[in-house]
Amino acid sequence: MIIKENVKNINLKWIYIITGTFLMAIAYKSIYDSAGMVTGGISGISIIIRRLSLIAKESWKSGWLPQSGIPIWFTNIILDIPLFIWAYCKKGIDYIKDTLAADALLTFFMAVLPADTRVDVSYLKTAIIGGIMAGVGIGMVLRTEITTGGTDLLAGLIVERSRYLSVVVIMNIIDALIIIAGAFVFGIRVTMYAILAIVITTFIAEFIIRWHMKVKSFGDVSED
């Protein structure tokens, strides 16, 4: 009975992770990317780099750059590899194995999902729909008590060298710098909508996590 329950919990955990990373990939690749909406994280850096690569291709008439710019999934891999190596050296394989799997799923979905190629983009709709998608996806992943790497993983590694800053503060600082960089590339107007998307994402993700914790606590009390 205990074994069956454990198997059920493991299966449910990965259903949440797969579904969550899929929704996150939709937000990043199919919604935010075309609008130039940078909401922080490695995905935000990837969106910035893709746009800069398009500018470079146009300016330099470069033939070696991809027609649609450097894909965000490719940048995601390149930036995450040193983070996972660092985390492995500091924490060991047990610390990163689930996060590595979740990040691999996110990267895979970003690689296979279609990009939104529309020229006329509504920033308000993008912020709302993308914020909801990302919020639900992040909430589903975080409720399993793992992350998809990126700035979360980086903040967790940096905090060991800091006496005064928490993981959350470090993560917010990193994301703020990425958002500011996005403002320089895409403009203040888009960045304001990106901040709206972040607010929506945070609200929904926290709601899902809190709801999960309440249900879990209620279940524990019922068993007692």
Sequence and secondary structure as in RCSB ss.txt:
>XXXX:A:sequence
MIIKENVKNINLKWIYIITGTFLMAIAYKSIYDSAGMVTGGISGISIIIRRLSLIAKESWKSGWLPQSGIPIWFT
NIILDIPLFIWAYCKKGIDYIKDTLAADALLTFFMAVLPADTRVDVSYLKTAIIGGIMAGVGIGMVLRTEITTGG
TDLLAGLIVERSRYLSVVVIMNIIDALIIIAGAFVFGIRVTMYAILAIVITTFIAEFIIRWHMKVKSFGDVSED
>XXXX:A:secstr
 HHHHHHHHHHHHHHHHHHHHHHHHIIIIIIIHHHT   SHHHHHHHHHHHHHHHHHHHHT SSS TT S HHHH
HHHHHHHHHHHHHHHH HHHHHHHHHHHHHHHHHHHHS     SS  HHHHHHHHHHHHHHHHHHHHTTT   ST
HHHHHHHHGGG SS  HHHHHHHHHHHHHHHHHHHH HHHHHHHHHHHHHHHHHHHHHHHHHHHHHHHHHHHH 
